[in-house]
Amino acid sequence: MAEQLATGNEAPDFTLTNSTGKQVSLTDFRGRKTVLYFYPAASTPGCTTEACDFRDNLNSLKSAGYEVVGISPDPEAKLAKFADAESLNFPLLSDQDHAVAEAYGAWGEKKNYGKSYEGLIRSTVVLDGEGKVSVAQYNVRATGHVAKLRRDLGID
């Protein structure tokens, strides 16, 4: 498992495919503050709650200068179906080999019903316009996370 990122760290660069099959790189967001949120699986209850919270708060986040990008190990077709079903208005990126999640410290040991396994750890990393980490939150809860993040970022 990779180390979790901390404030001031340089964000690992990446290029992933979005829900429409287009390549998207971290460098595409240079000069803009960006919220990267890692979620385990599209169309599951917790991930849907979190995605819809980002969707519903996107205007206020954008008004404060933030872009939002969701990253999961789902294939592009599943992301497209999820985005369409939930009217998601921000990019969803496919990290099927979880290399980006690992680089960001969002992949590691999880426990469920007493069993340990490797998987995606629900996480949010906020980058400044220069590609440095300004906020890194791991093991976040799906419900209420966006409201907490807005408070932490000073967004009304």
Secondary structure in CASP SS format (residue, H / E / C, confidence):
PFRMAT SS
TARGET T0000
AUTHOR 0000-0000-0000
METHOD secondary structure of the structure
MODEL  1
M C 1.00
A C 1.00
E C 1.00
Q C 1.00
L C 1.00
A C 1.00
T C 1.00
G C 1.00
N C 1.00
E E 1.00
A C 1.00
P C 1.00
D C 1.00
F C 1.00
T E 1.00
L E 1.00
T E 1.00
N E 1.00
S C 1.00
T C 1.00
G C 1.00
K C 1.00
Q E 1.00
V E 1.00
S E 1.00
L H 1.00
T H 1.00
D H 1.00
F H 1.00
R C 1.00
G C 1.00
R C 1.00
K E 1.00
T E 1.00
V E 1.00
L E 1.00
Y E 1.00
F E 1.00
Y C 1.00
P C 1.00
A C 1.00
A C 1.00
S C 1.00
T C 1.00
P H 1.00
G H 1.00
C H 1.00
T H 1.00
T H 1.00
E H 1.00
A H 1.00
C H 1.00
D H 1.00
F H 1.00
R H 1.00
D H 1.00
N H 1.00
L H 1.00
N H 1.00
S H 1.00
L H 1.00
K H 1.00
S H 1.00
A C 1.00
G C 1.00
Y E 1.00
E E 1.00
V E 1.00
V E 1.00
G E 1.00
I E 1.00
S E 1.00
P C 1.00
D C 1.00
P C 1.00
E H 1.00
A H 1.00
K H 1.00
L H 1.00
A H 1.00
K H 1.00
F H 1.00
A H 1.00
D H 1.00
A H 1.00
E H 1.00
S C 1.00
L C 1.00
N C 1.00
F C 1.00
P C 1.00
L E 1.00
L E 1.00
S E 1.00
D C 1.00
Q C 1.00
D C 1.00
H C 1.00
A H 1.00
V H 1.00
A H 1.00
E H 1.00
A H 1.00
Y C 1.00
G C 1.00
A C 1.00
W E 1.00
G E 1.00
E E 1.00
K E 1.00
K E 1.00
N E 1.00
Y C 1.00
G C 1.00
K E 1.00
S E 1.00
Y E 1.00
E E 1.00
G E 1.00
L E 1.00
I C 1.00
R C 1.00
S E 1.00
T E 1.00
V E 1.00
V E 1.00
L E 1.00
D C 1.00
G C 1.00
E C 1.00
G C 1.00
K E 1.00
V E 1.00
S E 1.00
V E 1.00
A E 1.00
Q E 1.00
Y E 1.00
N C 1.00
V C 1.00
R C 1.00
A C 1.00
T C 1.00
G C 1.00
H H 1.00
V H 1.00
A H 1.00
K H 1.00
L H 1.00
R H 1.00
R H 1.00
D H 1.00
L H 1.00
G C 1.00
I C 1.00
D C 1.00
END
